[in-house]
Amino acid sequence: MPEFFEVIKKRRSIRKYQNKEVEPEKIETILENVILSQTAGNLQSYVIFVIKNHDIKEALTQAAYGQEFIKQAPIVFVVCADQEKAGSVYGKRGYELYSINDASIVATYIELIACALGLGTCWVGAFDEQEVKQILGLPEGIKPIAIIPCGYPAEQPKMPKKKRDMIYFVE
């Protein structure tokens, strides 16, 4: 497995995938390791859907305003915040913030682990939340945070220029 910093430098948003299935062992490696991520109070206030079904991927594509690369990926992860779980322990702040933080951390782990395994992903945050909830049959208190298509990259985009002007040191 590549060194951690190499993975961070290599990871890109991939929107073109090879017509090749992702091996079940790689999916399992992602899931085994993603549950090790830090979460508020170790509650794991998130839900992960692993989607291979073409019809559901098509519906998610439409819910994401027609972003076609979603349905073209062999698998799609949908990461949701379990607001009820976090809220039951941490009240309003847990419901509104901690659960979303937890799900965001998990989504980031999915992307980094997938990259380390030679897979490409793209975090999709532009989608109709209610439509995704309906597609997946989510109850109240489970909030979709990220749709993450995943597969073998058919492209390797260049790293966009990154700035540091939003970093401040306070001594």
Rosetta silent file (secondary structure, phi, psi, omega in degrees, C-alpha in Angstrom):
SEQUENCE: MPEFFEVIKKRRSIRKYQNKEVEPEKIETILENVILSQTAGNLQSYVIFVIKNHDIKEALTQAAYGQEFIKQAPIVFVVCADQEKAGSVYGKRGYELYSINDASIVATYIELIACALGLGTCWVGAFDEQEVKQILGLPEGIKPIAIIPCGYPAEQPKMPKKKRDMIYFVE
SCORE:     score description
SCORE:     0.000 S_00000001
   1 L     0.000  135.146 -178.591    0.000    0.000    0.000 S_00000001
   2 L   -60.876  153.302  175.952    1.411    3.430   -0.896 S_00000001
   3 L   -59.180  148.833 -174.487    2.694    5.678    1.853 S_00000001
   4 H   -52.291  -48.553 -176.485    0.017    7.905    3.363 S_00000001
   5 H   -68.911  -28.754  174.962    1.338   11.194    1.973 S_00000001
   6 H   -65.595  -39.924  178.815    1.677    9.686   -1.497 S_00000001
   7 H   -63.277  -44.678  179.535   -2.005    8.737   -1.362 S_00000001
   8 H   -60.368  -42.163 -179.346   -2.986   12.276   -0.379 S_00000001
   9 H   -71.821  -28.607 -176.537   -0.964   13.712   -3.259 S_00000001
  10 H   -82.899  -29.816 -173.351   -2.291   11.142   -5.740 S_00000001
  11 L   -62.379  131.675  177.189   -6.028   11.407   -4.922 S_00000001
  12 L  -136.278  164.577  171.470   -8.109   13.262   -7.501 S_00000001
  13 E   -81.081  114.036 -176.520  -11.789   13.596   -8.303 S_00000001
  14 L  -102.681  126.859 -178.871  -12.325   10.906  -10.921 S_00000001
  15 L  -119.967    4.913  175.333  -15.311   11.214  -13.236 S_00000001
  16 L  -131.638  130.117 -175.131  -14.389    8.575  -15.842 S_00000001
  17 E  -123.850  147.213  173.676  -14.166    4.903  -14.951 S_00000001
  18 L   -68.566  153.582  176.275  -12.943    1.801  -16.714 S_00000001
  19 L   -82.432   69.950 -175.223  -15.539   -0.809  -17.595 S_00000001
  20 L  -144.679  130.591  179.499  -14.147   -3.112  -14.925 S_00000001
  21 L   -67.933  150.840  173.318  -15.781   -4.419  -11.765 S_00000001
  22 L   -89.510  127.268 -177.738  -14.287   -3.619   -8.384 S_00000001
  23 L   -61.089  140.127  178.626  -13.260   -6.815   -6.641 S_00000001
  24 H   -55.009  -33.546  179.561  -15.319   -7.694   -3.543 S_00000001
  25 H   -63.329  -35.921  179.287  -12.073   -7.901   -1.530 S_00000001
  26 H   -70.964  -39.933  176.732  -11.337   -4.242   -2.290 S_00000001
  27 H   -61.790  -44.547 -179.775  -14.828   -3.178   -1.260 S_00000001
  28 H   -63.881  -38.684  177.307  -14.432   -5.175    1.947 S_00000001
  29 H   -61.497  -42.667  177.131  -11.004   -3.592    2.594 S_00000001
  30 H   -59.390  -49.570 -174.997  -12.568   -0.147    2.274 S_00000001
  31 H   -68.651  -38.525  178.226  -15.386   -1.032    4.671 S_00000001
  32 H   -61.225  -37.268 -175.905  -13.130   -2.808    7.192 S_00000001
  33 H   -88.760  -28.802 -178.419  -10.891    0.223    7.426 S_00000001
  34 H   -67.213  -29.875  179.630  -13.453    2.998    7.207 S_00000001
  35 L   -71.053   -7.792  176.345  -15.054    1.861   10.463 S_00000001
  36 L   -84.563   -4.607 -177.495  -11.755    2.684   12.170 S_00000001
  37 L   -64.864  153.291  177.798  -12.291    6.386   11.512 S_00000001
  38 L   -72.876  141.917  175.436  -12.678    8.740   14.433 S_00000001
  39 L  -142.012  158.080 -179.115  -16.214    9.750   15.334 S_00000001
  40 H   -58.232  120.461  178.345  -17.734   11.846   18.086 S_00000001
  41 H    60.765   18.343 -175.221  -17.774    9.723   21.224 S_00000001
  42 H    55.432   29.152 -178.691  -17.038    6.657   19.066 S_00000001
  43 L   -75.301  -23.565 -173.505  -20.757    6.569   18.265 S_00000001
  44 L    53.498   56.596 -177.216  -20.245    5.894   14.551 S_00000001
  45 L   -84.763   64.830  178.159  -23.244    8.079   13.802 S_00000001
  46 E  -149.288  163.612  175.264  -23.260    7.329   10.086 S_00000001
  47 E  -134.360  136.091  178.762  -24.760    4.864    7.616 S_00000001
  48 E  -118.226  127.485  172.161  -23.009    3.654    4.449 S_00000001
  49 E  -105.224  133.748  175.320  -24.834    2.252    1.436 S_00000001
  50 E  -112.050  112.810 -169.778  -22.799    0.291   -1.132 S_00000001
  51 E  -113.336  125.778  174.345  -24.745    0.346   -4.383 S_00000001
  52 L  -115.741  -19.131 -175.369  -24.201   -1.864   -7.414 S_00000001
  53 L   -63.764  123.570 -176.374  -27.780   -1.891   -8.705 S_00000001
  54 H   -60.892  -42.503 -177.835  -27.999   -0.102  -12.066 S_00000001
  55 H   -64.055  -39.323  178.584  -31.515    1.242  -11.519 S_00000001
  56 H   -69.625  -39.976  176.476  -30.578    2.780   -8.180 S_00000001
  57 H   -62.168  -38.999  177.312  -27.397    4.283   -9.676 S_00000001
  58 H   -62.669  -44.510  179.479  -29.536    5.741  -12.485 S_00000001
  59 H   -63.946  -40.564  177.553  -31.954    7.227   -9.940 S_00000001
  60 H   -64.477  -37.126  176.661  -29.051    8.699   -7.947 S_00000001
  61 H   -59.155  -44.930  178.893  -27.678   10.198  -11.160 S_00000001
  62 H   -67.018  -39.157  178.442  -30.986   11.970  -11.721 S_00000001
  63 H   -65.418  -25.450  179.040  -31.143   13.064   -8.067 S_00000001
  64 L   -96.575   32.558  173.053  -27.652   14.526   -8.556 S_00000001
  65 L    59.984   36.746  172.709  -28.869   16.750  -11.388 S_00000001
  66 L    78.549   24.090  177.303  -27.783   14.406  -14.180 S_00000001
  67 L   -74.276   92.749 -168.895  -24.135   13.883  -13.240 S_00000001
  68 L   -58.512  -29.225 -176.588  -23.725   10.918  -15.611 S_00000001
  69 H   -64.215  -19.428  178.858  -20.452    9.613  -14.174 S_00000001
  70 H   -62.237  -51.010 -177.335  -22.363    8.391  -11.098 S_00000001
  71 H   -73.384  -16.182 -179.707  -24.196    5.668  -12.996 S_00000001
  72 H   -83.620  -14.760  178.642  -21.068    4.794  -14.975 S_00000001
  73 L   -76.422  143.769  179.187  -19.103    3.803  -11.864 S_00000001
  74 L   -62.324  -36.622  176.090  -19.154    0.100  -10.947 S_00000001
  75 E  -135.011  156.366  177.432  -20.108    0.912   -7.356 S_00000001
  76 E  -134.852  126.321  172.524  -21.461    3.947   -5.584 S_00000001
  77 E   -93.263  138.159  168.917  -21.161    4.664   -1.881 S_00000001
  78 E  -120.484  119.165 -178.341  -23.777    6.867   -0.277 S_00000001
  79 E  -103.901  128.541 -177.493  -22.673    8.146    3.111 S_00000001
  80 E  -122.984  149.577  173.372  -25.356    9.402    5.473 S_00000001
  81 E   -87.715  132.851  173.874  -25.317   11.094    8.853 S_00000001
  82 E   -94.621   86.383 -174.795  -27.280    9.317   11.576 S_00000001
  83 H   -66.876  -33.548  179.326  -28.570   12.447   13.228 S_00000001
  84 H   -64.782  -43.344 -178.858  -30.836   10.575   15.632 S_00000001
  85 H   -62.652  -50.109 -179.213  -27.955    8.531   17.044 S_00000001
  86 H   -67.163  -37.830  179.797  -25.710   11.551   17.615 S_00000001
  87 H   -66.718  -30.777 -178.476  -28.621   13.648   18.854 S_00000001
  88 H   -68.162  -22.724  179.844  -29.628   11.032   21.414 S_00000001
  89 H  -103.502  -41.181 -172.119  -26.257   11.465   23.146 S_00000001
  90 H  -112.064   10.279  176.913  -25.205   15.033   22.326 S_00000001
  91 H    66.361 -149.079 -175.251  -28.525   16.815   21.859 S_00000001
  92 H   -57.866  -42.857 -178.748  -28.994   19.515   19.235 S_00000001
  93 H   -64.167  -38.972  176.101  -25.260   19.919   18.541 S_00000001
  94 H   -63.812  -43.896 -179.170  -24.901   16.182   17.959 S_00000001
  95 H   -64.159  -47.689 -173.025  -27.925   16.117   15.673 S_00000001
  96 H   -85.837  -25.318 -172.862  -26.952   19.167   13.619 S_00000001
  97 H  -124.154  -56.261 -172.145  -23.153   18.949   13.615 S_00000001
  98 H   -59.402  -40.919 -179.589  -21.446   15.854   15.048 S_00000001
  99 H   -64.709  -37.809  178.906  -23.331   13.395   12.854 S_00000001
 100 H   -70.387  -39.899  174.377  -22.490   15.417    9.743 S_00000001
 101 H   -59.151  -47.968 -178.694  -18.849   15.640   10.822 S_00000001
 102 H   -58.066  -47.144 -179.476  -18.760   11.872   11.373 S_00000001
 103 H   -64.628  -36.352  178.903  -20.251   11.147    7.952 S_00000001
 104 H   -68.126  -39.656  176.702  -17.843   13.610    6.302 S_00000001
 105 H   -62.166  -45.553  179.957  -14.855   11.978    7.976 S_00000001
 106 H   -61.347  -43.082  179.293  -16.071    8.560    6.809 S_00000001
 107 H   -61.801  -39.642  177.895  -16.556    9.836    3.244 S_00000001
 108 H   -65.018  -42.757  177.022  -12.989   11.180    3.266 S_00000001
 109 H   -59.646  -43.533  178.667  -11.673    7.829    4.519 S_00000001
 110 H   -55.808  -47.168 -178.312  -13.553    6.056    1.701 S_00000001
 111 H   -63.314  -44.045 -177.825  -11.876    8.299   -0.854 S_00000001
 112 H   -70.114  -42.175  178.984   -8.374    7.888    0.603 S_00000001
 113 H   -65.084  -43.854  178.385   -8.618    4.117    1.113 S_00000001
 114 H   -58.415  -43.501  178.980  -10.022    3.655   -2.402 S_00000001
 115 H   -61.300  -43.553  179.370   -7.114    5.679   -3.803 S_00000001
 116 H   -61.614  -25.986  179.925   -4.606    3.550   -1.874 S_00000001
 117 L   -91.778    6.108  178.791   -6.192    0.483   -3.511 S_00000001
 118 L    85.372   14.839  179.878   -5.801    1.937   -7.022 S_00000001
 119 L  -103.538  160.929  177.172   -9.424    3.057   -7.314 S_00000001
 120 E  -116.171  150.096  179.693  -10.828    6.465   -8.160 S_00000001
 121 E  -140.533  168.322  172.235  -13.686    8.335   -6.509 S_00000001
 122 L  -147.878  122.413  177.951  -15.483   11.653   -6.691 S_00000001
 123 L   -74.945  117.212  177.671  -17.299   13.266   -3.784 S_00000001
 124 E  -107.553  116.711  178.580  -20.678   14.421   -5.073 S_00000001
 125 L  -110.846  -10.144 -179.545  -22.421   16.865   -2.773 S_00000001
 126 L   -90.687   99.215  177.958  -24.764   18.435   -5.327 S_00000001
 127 L  -158.547  161.429  176.558  -27.971   16.427   -5.125 S_00000001
 128 L   -82.021  107.285 -174.510  -31.606   16.709   -4.132 S_00000001
 129 H   -57.355  -44.950 -178.424  -31.547   15.455   -0.548 S_00000001
 130 H   -64.370  -36.905  179.024  -35.237   14.514   -0.426 S_00000001
 131 H   -66.373  -42.598  178.023  -34.955   12.572   -3.668 S_00000001
 132 H   -64.022  -41.527  178.133  -31.959   10.594   -2.382 S_00000001
 133 H   -59.522  -40.852  179.756  -33.823    9.882    0.860 S_00000001
 134 H   -67.998  -44.349 -179.231  -36.764    8.562   -1.165 S_00000001
 135 H   -58.483  -42.465 -175.810  -34.567    6.421   -3.458 S_00000001
 136 H   -93.316   -3.916  179.541  -32.860    4.770   -0.489 S_00000001
 137 L    66.216   41.184 -175.945  -35.925    4.689    1.750 S_00000001
 138 L   -80.086  135.818  176.127  -34.225    6.685    4.487 S_00000001
 139 L   -78.076  169.355  174.876  -36.161    7.452    7.664 S_00000001
 140 L   -58.721  140.120  179.540  -36.233   10.853    9.337 S_00000001
 141 L    93.852   -6.270  172.569  -32.928   11.553   11.066 S_00000001
 142 E  -111.320  114.019 -171.752  -30.778    9.854    8.414 S_00000001
 143 E  -113.662  119.224  176.059  -29.331   12.608    6.205 S_00000001
 144 E   -66.471  132.716 -176.780  -27.426   11.860    2.973 S_00000001
 145 E  -111.878  -41.034 -175.516  -24.113   13.726    2.964 S_00000001
 146 E  -147.522  138.746  168.357  -22.136   12.366    0.003 S_00000001
 147 E  -105.385  123.958 -174.877  -22.629   10.256   -3.102 S_00000001
 148 E  -126.647   94.839  173.093  -19.264    8.697   -3.969 S_00000001
 149 E   -65.786  147.829 -174.780  -18.936    6.826   -7.272 S_00000001
 150 E  -146.620  136.661  176.950  -15.979    4.442   -7.219 S_00000001
 151 E  -178.635 -175.233  177.213  -14.106    2.393   -9.798 S_00000001
 152 L   -75.498  126.860 -176.064  -10.878    1.991  -11.701 S_00000001
 153 E   -63.306  139.485  171.557   -9.910    5.395  -13.139 S_00000001
 154 L  -110.162   14.196  177.697  -10.066    5.944  -16.889 S_00000001
 155 L  -153.823  159.666  172.702   -8.460    9.363  -16.408 S_00000001
 156 L  -138.290   84.484 -177.901   -5.830   10.958  -14.233 S_00000001
 157 L   -61.020  151.451  176.086   -6.605   14.658  -13.917 S_00000001
 158 L   -74.450  154.312  177.143   -3.816   17.067  -13.036 S_00000001
 159 L   -70.555  123.679  174.882   -3.720   18.573   -9.585 S_00000001
 160 L   -67.888  155.483  179.147   -5.359   21.986   -9.635 S_00000001
 161 L   -61.796  130.199 -179.656   -3.333   24.794   -8.154 S_00000001
 162 L  -108.959  139.813 -178.170   -3.830   24.828   -4.400 S_00000001
 163 L  -105.128  160.322  175.854   -3.576   27.962   -2.286 S_00000001
 164 L  -118.795    9.040 -173.208   -2.490   28.432    1.306 S_00000001
 165 L   -73.266   -0.220  176.745   -4.000   31.869    1.855 S_00000001
 166 L  -103.345    9.946  179.545   -6.723   30.456    4.118 S_00000001
 167 L  -104.907  128.656 -179.154   -4.193   29.172    6.685 S_00000001
 168 L  -127.603  137.189  173.897   -3.355   31.402    9.627 S_00000001
 169 L  -101.082  131.237  178.336   -0.893   30.874   12.462 S_00000001
 170 L  -121.570  119.455 -179.218   -1.838   32.371   15.805 S_00000001
 171 L  -115.042    0.000    0.000    0.867   32.485   18.465 S_00000001
